Amino acid sequence: MRTPARPPLDGLKKRLERSRAERERQPRDGFLRETFVLPRPAARLKAKEWFERFPKQAYWTEIESWFERPGDVIEFTMRRLPAAD
């Protein structure tokens, strides 16, 4: 009785390399980040939603960076801790 051939590992290797590369690009400071690109009024609402949902005192929530884009569009990154300890 013959043993079956080993399956190709190319797909797995590519996924591992991609995952490791993404992990290297992300800061290792423990914060979760999310970037938004929204019109100014929606950006204000989104930031307010984050501060209400993840209070600054518990999650260290903050607007890490923001840029004003053409057409009154705001690109901003929010960051917070994963849990309120």
N, C-alpha and C positions, 0 to 999 in steps of 0.2 A: 504494500500500500504506500502510495507516494504522498508526501506532505505538500500542502498547497503552497504556492509561491507567496512571498511576502508582498503585501500591498505597497504601492509607491508612496513615499513619504514627502514628495515635493510640496503638496498642498499644505501639509502640516508645518513643514519647515518655513514656508513663506509666511504663514500666519504667525508663527513664533517670532520670526524676524521683525514683522510689522509691529507686533505687540511690544516687543522689546524696544524698538525704535521710538514708538509713541511714549512709552514709559520714561525713556531717557530725556525726551523733550519737555516733559511736564516737571515743574518744580517739585521737590520733595519736602515741602514745608507743611504738609497736612491739610492744606486748604482745598476746597472744591471750588472750581471756577466755571462760570458760564458767560458766554459772550452773546450780546444782543445787538441787532442793527434795526432800529425802530424810528418812526417819526417822533419828534420831540414830545408831544403829549402822551403817546403810548410808552415812551421811554420813562417818563416820570411815573406813570402808573405802574410799570413793571418794577422799577426801583422801590417804590412805596410798598408794593406787594411783597417783595423780598424782605424788606425791613420789618413788615408786619408778621410775615410767616417765620422768619428767622431773626429774632430780636438781636440787636447789636451787642447787648450786654452778655448774652448767652453764647452766641455763635461767632462773635467778632465780625459780623457782616459789614462789608464796606464796598463802595464802588472803587475798584482797584485802578481803573483807567477809563478815560472816555475821550472821544474825538467827535468833532462836529463835521459831518459830511455834507456835500452839496445837497440842496433841496430841504434844509432843515431836518436832516436825518442825523441821529446820534448813534454812534457805535460805542458800546461800553461793556466792561467786564465786571461782573459782580463776583465777590469771593466770600466764602464762609467756612467755618469748621464743619465737619461732617455730623457732629453731635454736640449737644449742649451738656458739657460735663461740669 
